[in-house]
Every structure is written in C-alpha cells, then in structure tokens.
Amino acid sequence: MNLEYWRTYVDEIEATPVEALLGKASPAVRTALEHALLKKELTPEEGLLLYTSEGDDLRATVKCADLARAEDIGDEVTYVVNRNINFTNICFVGCQFCGFKRQRWEADAYDHSDDTIVRKVADAVARGATEICMQGGINPDMPPFKYRDLLDAMKRAFPEIHIHAFSPMEIMYGAKRVRMDYPEYITMLKEHGLGSIPGTAAEILDDGVREILSHKKVDVAAWVEIITTAHAVGVPTTSTVMYGHVESPQHVVNHLDLLRTIQKQTHGFTEFVPLRFIHQNTMLYRKGLVSPVDRGQLDFQMYATSRLFLRGQIDNIQTSWVKCGIDLAALTLKAGCNDLSGTLMEESITAQAGGDSGEFIPVDVFEEKAREMGRVAVERTTLYKKLYGKKAPNGARPIANPPTSADNHASGGSGCG
C-alpha cells in the first residue's frame, strides 16, 4: 500500500468543493450521491454503483460520505478503552478464514480458567478500561453453562465493567448446550451481566458464500434470529461485515441492505464495523481460493458506501485499525468513519490470521491520529455515551505482565476451565 498516495488522495478530496467532484462523476453515481446528500434512502442498485465506484466516481463518493458524517454525527472522533479477551482458542468449527482456532490436543491450545480471566479484567480496569470484549472458539468440551459462569465471575469482581461478549455463533452453541430457546438464553445472560453482543459471525450474510467460508457456522436465518432476539430482550449489538475474500460486490450490498432492514425494525445496532479479510494464515489463501486485495481502494469504497447506504439508520461507522493499520484507519475518518474502535490491549484473532497492525493502541495515539485528520478524539462507552475529560491511566498502556500462571493450556487434556 502506498500510504502517501492515499494521504494526498483524501487531502485533495477534502480541499475540493463537492459541486466540482459531483460534476466529474458519472450521471448515475451523481444522482445516487445527490439522493444520499438529501437523506433519501439509497436503493441496492445505487449502493452497488457506489461500492464499485472508481476514479472520479469514488472521489465524489468519499467526499459525500465525509459530508454526511459531519452533518449526521459531527466532527468528534470516538474510541473506547477496552480489553479484548479470547478465553479459548479451542474450536471445532473449522472456518476457512481463521488462523486462530486450535484442536484441544495441539501444544498451543488454551482454555483460560475463570481466575485467569478475572485477573485479565483486573489489569484492564487498572488501565482505565470501561469494556471487556470477549469471544472465543467453540470448544466442544466446555461446561454447558460456561458463558453464564464467565459473566458471573467477572461481574462479582467488577460489577461496573461493561461486558460485550459472545457472537451469534457462541449464542447458538450455548443455547443448544443447555436446551434453551434464544429469548430465554439471552435473557439469562443479560441477567448475569451481559451488556451487549458483538455482531460478528456475520462475515457475509449469504448462505452460498457462508458454505465456502465455513459450512458448520451459523446460517443467515439463525444469525438474524439471534440478533433480533437480542434486540427484542433489550441487549444491543454491533453489526459487521467481512470483505475482501470470495464475496462479490452484490453480496456486500445485499448484506448492507439486510442490516439496514433489521435496524429499521429493531433499532438495536449501536454501530457498523467493516472488517477487512486478513488472508496470510488462512485455509482460503492456502487453497488458492482468494487473492490478496491491497489496502486502499477497497477500504475507501467500503467505508464511504457504508456511511451513505446506512444513513439515517446506523450513525456510527467504525474503522478498524487492527485490520487496516492505524494510519489507513485514520485516513478513513475522511471517508465517512467517526469511530476509531478500541484500545483492545490484547488481540489474538487478527494477529493469528497474519495481521501486522499489532494488538494494542494507547489512547494518545488515537488522539494524535484524530488531530492529524483535523478532528478531536473523545473517549466513549460501549453504547456511545461520550466521556468528556476522562483519561485512561498512563494512556491505557500495560501496567502489569499478562497473567499466565492459571492459564489452562489444553495439551492432550479436555480443555475445560
């Protein structure tokens, strides 16, 4: 990726009046963008035009996305001080895009004990975290009420921490293990401290694509049922897409359209998070099913289109420094994004897939990158309450060695905590 090229690219777009950029766009794209600026709901056909735009069409799309962002959400850039905890990497699902999962007999398989998880939370709280983001592999040997008991352990020690946990795949598996329906199961988790659910396991919401990515994974109907059930029982969720693998542009637009439809019905999505596919250590790449897509154009197409297509329904568009790198992520703040994600402190899934952006960003880097883009960074909660003036201790940098003594590494054992 030529980062200097993209810096110049966004600076030139920012300096050019929207009328001039619209004047250079093709008639169909110009009409779609004019609709978006008037807050008219874009059709899937218009969304496809924007998502596949190039050259002058893409420049106009990026400009309009930035204008829509400024009008709808303002110039403040938000971030959350959080810690990501992957409590186990033992998983039987076998997703073709994953480099994280291990079989329980592999030497580097692990299933952290509750005590280890609580120590990780304690370290995060000491570093100023307001959120724990927790997901893990689908471990066939986990106790039936593992997810509930994890919540209890964390909430007993730190009742104020917001727990953002358990993807729809984990919800499906957990509910089956205890023979509960989704409303009952999600309500139980809520009563034991679950604050919100990651809208991950979405990848592309098309069953044909999902069969290629992971034939064992939650299907589209179940994903939608779990997400809408969570919203119905008062548990908000994020929404995501994974792009840059075997999907077509039409698949992406259909995915966005489905998310928009759900949001109209439930108003339960807090944000939309596009996630670039990281290919290096995945079976999809090893089998030759995907070709690497260079960072840059596709990311601007995705973020700008997302802002305009979801306008009026999902206001918060989060960029992903862990997928794109912090410098490109900062540039997408000029392409419709208003949120820089979280500090993470500990990130395994992208790193194991071959990501090279690190596992932690201190808050002063978020603030610096926002300033470079002419914006101001503000800390927020998981649910987007802005915490003006709050400052994480030592910039949320590590103050303790990662706890390992009670980790339950599964090397020939059951992998149960």
N, C-alpha and C positions, 0 to 999 in steps of 0.2 A: 504494500500500500504506500502510495506517495502522499504522506501526510501534509506536506507543504502545498501540494496541489489542492487538496480539499480545504485547507485553511484559506487559500486565495479564493477558491470557489465560493465559499459561504460569505466571505467578506465582500466579494463583488456583487453577490445577490443582495446582501443587506444594503449596499450603497445604491442599488438601482431601484428607481420607483416601480411600484407594482404595475402601473399602467404600461411602462416600457416593456416589462417582461411579459405581460399578457399579450401585448401587441406582437411579440415574436412567436408566441405559442401557436400551435395548430388550432384551427377553429373548434374542433371537438373538445380538445383539452381546455381551451379558453372558456368555452361555455360551461364545462364542468366546474372549473375553478370559480367562475362568476357565481354559479349556484352555491358553491361552498361558502364563499365570502358573504353571501346573503343568508347564510344559515339554512339553506334548503337541504333536505336530506338527499345525499347522493345515491343514485341507483347503483346496483352492482356493475352495470356496464360502464358507468362513469368511474367507479372505483378501479376497474380494470385498466381504463385509459390512464389513470394517474399512476397506478402501480407499475405499469410498463413504460412510463414516460422516460424519455432520454433527451439529451441536448437542451434546447430552449424550452421544451415542454417540462422537463424535470426542474430546470431553474425556476420557472414560473410556479410549479407545484411547491417547491421548497419555500419560496417567498410567501405564497399564500398560507402555507402551513404555519409559518412563523407569525404572520399577521393574525391568524385565527387563534394561535396560542396566546399572543399578547392580549387580544380582546377578551378571550374566554377565561383565562387563568392568571393573567398578569405577568410581571417580569421577575418575580421571586422564583428562585430555583430551590426545590425542597430536597431533603435527604433524610434518612432515618439512621440513627445509631443502633445497629443491631448485630447480633451474632448468629451465624449460620451453624447449626449443629446437625451433622448427619450421624444419627445414632447407631446405624448399622450399614455395612456395605454388602451384607449377605442378601442375595436376591435370586429368585428362580425364574424371573420373567424373561430375561434374555433379549432386551431391547437392542436392536441393531445399531442404534445411535449412541450407545452408552459405553463409556470406558471405565465406569465407576464400580459396577457390581462385581462381587466375588462369590464363588461357591464356598460353602462353610468349611470345606477341607483345605482351602488354599491358605498358604502361610500368612498372607497379609489380610485375611478376612477378620472382621471385628464385629462385636456386638457390645456396645458400651453398657456398663452397669448403670443403674439409676444414680448411684453415688457419684460416678464419673460425670454424668450429665449435669447433676446439681452443681458440682464444682465448676464445670464449664459455665453454667449460668452465673454463678457467683463471680467468676472472673469478668464476665461480660457486664454485669451490674456495676462492679467496681470501676469499669472503664466507661461507664455512662450509658450503657445500652438501655433502651426502653422496650426493645423487641427481641424475642428469640424466634428465629425462623428455623423450623425443624422438619426434616424429611429424612427418609431412609429407604433402604432396599426392602423388598417384600420377602421377609425371612419366613420360610415355611415352618420353622421350629419356634417361632415366638409364642409366648403365652397368649391365650385368647384375648385378655383384657390389657395387653401391653400398652396400647396407646392411652387408655384411660389412666393406667397406673403411672405412666410417664408424666402426664399432666398433674396428677396428684403430687408426685414427688417434687416437681418444680414449683407448684403453687404453694405447697406447705412452706417451702423455704423462702420463696419470693412472691408473695401474693399480688404485688403490684405489676409484675412484668407481664407484658402482652405476649401471648403465645400464638404465633402464626404458624400453623402446622398441619401436616397430613394432606397430601394431594388426594384428588378424587380416586386414584388407584388405591391408595392406602385406605381410604374410607370404604371403598368397595370390599377390599380384602378383610378389613377389620370387622365390618358388619356381618360378612359371611361367617367369620370365625365364631361369632357369638350368637348367630341366628337372630339378628335384629334387623328390622327394616330401616331404611335410611333416615326417616324422621326421628325414630326412636334413638338410633345410634348417634346421630349428630347432636341431638338434644342432650344425650348423656355426656358427650364430650364437652359440649358447651357448659353444662352444669359443673363439670370438673375442671374448667378453666380455659378451654379453647376459645381464643378471641377472634380468630379469622382463619380462613383456609387459603392456601396457595392455589391459584387456578392453573396449576401445572398439570402434567399428564395430558395436556391438550394437544401438544405438537401441532398437527393439522387435523381439524375436525372433519375428516373424510375417511370412511371405513376402508376404502380401497388403498389409500395412502398408508393408513394405520396397519394394514395387513403386511405391508412391506417393512414398516418400521418396527413393528412388534405385534405378532399375531396373538399374543397372550394378554395384551394390555386392554384396559377398559375401553369399550367401544363408544361411539359417539352418543348413542341414546343414553347409556349409563352415565357418561360424563355429564351430559346436560341434566339428567335427573338428579344427580348428586349435587351439582352446583345450584340448581333451582331449589332443591330441598333445603340446602344450607341457607339460602336467602330467605326462604319461607319461615324458617325457625329462628331467624334473627342472627345468623352468622354470616358476615360479609366475606367476600372472596376477591382475590385478584383475578385477572384474565390474562392469558398469554398466547403466544404463537411461537412455534419454532420454524424458522425459514432458512432456505439455502441448502436444501438436500434433494429429495426426489420429487418434491411438490411442483405443481405448475402455478403460474400467476393466478389462474382462475381458482385453484384450490385456496389460495390465500384470501382472495376477495370473498369467496363463499364463507370462509372461516370468520372473517370480519363481520360479514352480514349476519351470521348466526349469533355472534356475540352481541351485536347491536340489538337484535331481536330479543335476546334474553334480557338485556339491560332495560329495554322498554317495558318488559313485563314485571321485572323484579326490583330494579334499581339497586341491586346488591353488589355490583362490581365497584371496587374502590379505585381501580387503575387498570391500564392495559400495558403489558410488558412484552414487546417483541424480543425474541431471543434468537440470535444468530446461531446456526448449527456449527459446532466445533467438531471437526472431522478427524483429526490426526489419529487418534487411538480407537477408532470405532470399526465395527464389522462392516458397516455400509461402505466405508472408504477402502478397507482391505479387500472387499469383494469387488471393488471397481464399480459400485452402483452409484457413486456420487463423484463429482469433480469439484475440487475446492473453488469457492467463489471468493474472489479477492474482496477485502474490506473496502468499503467506499460507496459505490453507486447503489448497490442493492440495499444498503442500510439507509441511505437517504430516501430511496424510493419507499421503503417500508415505513419509516418513521413519519415522513410527510403525508403519505397516503392515510396512515392510521389516524393522524390528527384530524384530517379533513373528513374522512369517511365516518368516524365515530363522533364527529362534532355534535354537541347537544345531548349526547348520551354518556360518554365516558370522558371526563375532563382531564384526568391525569394520565399523561403518556410518559412512561418511564423508560429512560435509556439504560443500557446495560454495559457498564464499564468492564464487567468481568468477561463479557463476550466480545466486545468491540475494542477494548483498551480504553483507558481514561481519556486519551487525547481525542480520539474519534468520537467517543461518547460526549465529550464537551462540545464538539462541533455540531452534534445533532441537537443541541439546545437551540440552534438556529434553524432547525428543520421540524419544529413542532413539539419538541420534548420540553417538559417542565420539571422533571424529577430525575435525580442522579442515582437513585437506588439507595443502597445501604452500605455501611462500612464492612459488613459481613464478618470480619475478623478471622473467619475460618471457612474456607470454601473448598470443597473436595470434588464435586461432580464435574464442573467445567475443567478443573485442573487435571483430573484423571483422563478426560477426553482429549487432552492436548492443549488446553488453553494456556496462553502465555501472559495473561494480564495480572497475575498474582491473586492472592486470596484475601487481601485486606487493603482498604483505603482509609487513611485518617481524615478527620473532618476538615483539617486545614487545607488538604488537597482539594476537597470539594469546594471550599470557599475560594481558593485560588483559581480553580478552573472556571467557576462561575464569574469571577471578576474578569478573567480573560475574555469572556464572552459578553462583557458589559452588563452582567446581571449580579444579583445579590443572593447568596445561598442562605437558606433558613432551615434549621432542624425542624422535623415534624414527627408526629406519632405515626403508627401504622395506619391509622384511619384518617390521616391528613389534617390533624389539628396542628397548627404551627406553634412552635415553642420558641417564641422570640426571646433572644438573650440567653438561652440555655447553651452551655458549652460543656461538651464531654470532657471528663478529666484527662489531662495530658493528650488531648486531641483524639481520644479513644485508642491510643497506642497500647500495646501489650504492657501490662504491669506484673504479669506472673507467667511462669513457664506453663505451657499447656499440660494439664493434668493427664497422667498416663498410668499411674500405679494401679488403678482399679479397673482399667480397661479390660474387657473380657474378650480377648482375641480367640477366635474360633479356628483352631488348627487341629482338625480331627474330632473336635467336640461338637456339641449340639448348637453352639452359637447363641444360646439363650442367656439373657441377663439374669 
